[in-house]
Amino acid sequence: MKSTRADRRLQRLMALFAAGWLLFDFPLMSLWIRDVTVAGLPLLPVALFAIWAALIGLLAWTLEREGG
């Protein structure tokens, strides 16, 4: 069966959703709970913001490269 552009887009968005779900779930989030600072900031908020920004960037890239 031939995959259409919309099918590929949906698959990529679902994969991105699953990745976000896993990255913000407790077992992986517990990796960032440490007494470490990054540029004077605690590691957990820095990691949360970096993951969040990366997911938004990937979402924008996925939606824009498919043509709208």
C-alpha positions as CSV (number, residue, x, y, z in Angstrom):
1,M,0.0,0.0,0.0
2,K,1.3,3.4,-0.9
3,S,1.9,5.8,1.9
4,T,0.6,9.3,1.4
5,R,2.1,12.5,2.5
6,A,-0.6,12.9,5.2
7,D,0.0,9.4,6.5
8,R,3.8,10.1,6.9
9,R,3.0,13.4,8.6
10,L,0.6,11.7,11.0
11,Q,3.2,9.0,11.8
12,R,5.9,11.6,12.5
13,L,3.6,13.5,14.8
14,M,2.6,10.4,16.6
15,A,6.3,9.5,17.1
16,L,7.0,13.0,18.4
17,F,4.1,12.7,20.8
18,A,5.3,9.3,22.0
19,A,8.9,10.7,22.4
20,G,7.6,13.6,24.4
21,W,5.5,11.4,26.6
22,L,8.5,9.1,27.4
23,L,10.9,12.0,27.9
24,F,8.5,13.7,30.4
25,D,7.6,10.4,32.2
26,F,9.1,9.7,35.7
27,P,11.7,7.0,35.0
28,L,13.6,9.2,32.5
29,M,12.9,12.4,34.3
30,S,14.6,10.9,37.4
31,L,17.9,11.0,35.5
32,W,17.9,14.8,35.8
33,I,17.3,14.9,39.6
34,R,20.8,15.6,40.7
35,D,22.7,18.2,42.8
36,V,24.3,19.6,39.7
37,T,24.1,23.1,38.3
38,V,24.4,24.3,34.7
39,A,25.5,27.9,34.5
40,G,24.3,28.4,38.1
41,L,20.9,26.8,37.5
42,P,19.7,23.4,38.8
43,L,19.9,20.6,36.3
44,L,16.2,19.6,36.4
45,P,14.7,22.9,35.2
46,V,17.4,23.2,32.6
47,A,16.7,19.7,31.3
48,L,13.0,20.3,31.3
49,F,13.3,23.5,29.3
50,A,15.8,22.0,26.8
51,I,13.6,18.9,26.2
52,W,10.5,21.2,25.8
53,A,12.3,23.5,23.4
54,A,13.6,20.5,21.4
55,L,10.1,19.0,21.1
56,I,8.7,22.4,19.9
57,G,11.5,22.8,17.4
58,L,11.0,19.3,16.0
59,L,7.3,19.8,15.8
60,A,7.7,23.1,13.9
61,W,10.3,21.5,11.6
62,T,8.0,18.5,10.9
63,L,5.0,20.7,10.1
64,E,6.9,23.2,8.0
65,R,8.9,20.7,5.9
66,E,5.8,18.9,4.8
67,G,4.4,22.0,3.3
68,G,1.9,23.4,5.6
